[in-house]
Amino acid sequence: MIEWQDLLAALALLLVFEGILPFLNPGGLKRTLVMVSGMGDRQLRVMGAISMVAGLVLLYFVKQ
């Protein structure tokens, strides 16, 4: 069972990782966002699905 403390720790880590790229390379982030904005919905959905599956697999192995 997930505890609130674990959920908040996961959210905190998400915010830390989300902030790394704009902090270290803001120009690269802007170029990446322009590239992503030109992608089709299907490509973005596939990328999102792959990301979610990879996260679930990683979580499974970490929690073993």
Contacts in CASP RR format, 6 or more apart in sequence:
PFRMAT RR
TARGET T0000
AUTHOR 0000-0000-0000
METHOD contacts of the structure
MODEL  1
MIEWQDLLAALALLLVFEGILPFLNPGGLKRTLVMVSGMGDRQLRVMGAI
SMVAGLVLLYFVKQ
21 28 0 8 1.000
21 29 0 8 1.000
21 32 0 8 1.000
22 29 0 8 1.000
36 44 0 8 1.000
39 47 0 8 1.000
END
